[in-house]
Amino acid sequence: MIIKAPAKINLYLEIINKREDGYHNIESVMHTVSLFDTLEFLPSDTIELFCNDKNLPVDKTNLVYKTAVKFKEKYNITKGIKINLTKNIPMGAGLGGGSSDAAATISALNKFWKINANKKDLEIFAATIGADVPFFLTGGTAKISGIGNIVDKIPCKNNYFFVLVKPNFGVSTVHAYSKIKFPLTNPRKINKITEVFKNSFFSKEDFRDLVFNRFEEFVFDEYPEILKIKNVLQNLGCVSLMSGSGATVFGLMSNQEELNYVFDKLKQYNWNIWAASSFEVYNNSAFGGTVR
């Protein structure tokens, strides 16, 4: 069994408050895009994880490994699993690669081990793995709230094109959250951007004044190169925003011609660049990712 685990971008991300348990309540709009990790699942007597990226540990500190162990324990499975993980989504990028891989693992093992748990049960389990993991069981476009564990699907039939641009460093999510200072200036409301999705068709210009990421005001001061990427993309005509806690910035475009133009212009910079489009996984045979 092979599953594709898509990356996500945040079209909107506001931090509501800090909880007593140390986590933060957020409101966000997440959207899956066509940059994928790939996971292959094979029979084994034990839990084994292999990865093409030698910088990623494959022991109990890895989120995929931990997910497989916890899932096996929860459903009293006696079998093992061999997982071959091919990483394409960069780490420390704000693209949710680790959470997406964990969600793909949950979906795959539910089928591979013939557990047949329903989607609600899988979402409850996913929330014990990580805040963004429940979203990747749904994919597509969704409003996210709580600590990231409350997922409300947003219908979105439009296909958009993106460049994803990452400098040659990552940003730690924990570090980014440690920079948040309350009270926040001019708290934003999510309703304006979610209203856009109610239209049957909308252009990138509908998003230009609505995309928002609270982390930008805390991350840009420490990492000015990320701000430079955003400015370059805006000067090229993109709707541009940092994704998650960084370090990736995306540029949103309406068509392939714009994408080709922007991608070509970005080649002069020493940045990591990917071309992507909207990726809707909600109607696929697995809750997260594409199975074959």
Buried (B, 14 or more C-beta within 10 A) or exposed (E): BBBBBBBBBBBBBBBBEEEEEEBBBBBBBBBBBBBBBBBBBEEEEEBBBEBEBEEBEBEEEBBBBBBBEBBBEEEEBEEBBBBBBBBBBBEBBBBBBBBBBBBBBBBBBBBBBEBEBEBEEBBEBBBEBBBBBBBBBBBBBBBBBBBBBBBEEBEBEBEBBBBBBBBEEBBEBEBBBEEBEEEBEEEBEBEEBBEBBEEEEBEBEBBEEBBBBBBBEBBBEEBEBBBBBBEBBBEBBBBBBBBBBBBBBBBBBBEEEBBEBBBEBBEEBEBBBBBBBBBBBBEBEBBBBBBE
